[in-house]
Amino acid sequence: MQETELPLKDIHLPDAISWWPPAIGWWLLALLIPILIVFSYWLYKRLTRKTALKTAKNALSAIKLNAELDNTQKLRELSILLRRVAVSLAPRTEVASLTGHSWLAFLDQSLIGAPFSQGGGQLLITAPYRNTAASAEEINVLINLCEDWLKAQTKPAKKRQTL
């Protein structure tokens, strides 16, 4: 036989690799990416909540200890602080437009009873319309109420039952 006449067959290339089913690494990646996204979102919410509460507690103690502020200024600062914390912790659409008794009812959701609507928290909506400034006793009651409200906010937002 001559060299050019060898009985060789043509080279057969293998079939192209199919994209389905994907390798195990792709399955793991498809599971891990959504899990990481959900975990990142949860962690972000938790850290911002803790930071907001820590900052609010520091601001509340600064208001409480500041001897230069009179009772009217303390009341104004407490009202601003509560509003800022509520807007940063709860959805803005639920909280930002609340005023008057609906605002106090929102604050009462976190506490047992209705200390804002029926107790010392009423000072937040009645003080601007009073002829006399709030007394030191009333401000202390409101500060203690604000401290209780901030403590109640340490847990994630859930509908708490009011008694």
JOMO-V353783 format. One record per run of one state. SS is the DSSP state (a for helix, b for strand, c for the rest). FROM is the first residue (numbers start at 1). TO is the last residue. If there is no record, write none. Layout:
BEGIN
ss:SS from:FROM to:TO
ss:SS from:FROM to:TO
END
This chain:
BEGIN
ss:c from:1 to:2
ss:a from:3 to:5
ss:c from:6 to:23
ss:a from:24 to:65
ss:c from:66 to:70
ss:a from:71 to:89
ss:c from:90 to:91
ss:a from:92 to:95
ss:c from:96 to:99
ss:a from:100 to:108
ss:c from:109 to:119
ss:a from:120 to:129
ss:c from:130 to:135
ss:a from:136 to:152
ss:c from:153 to:163
END
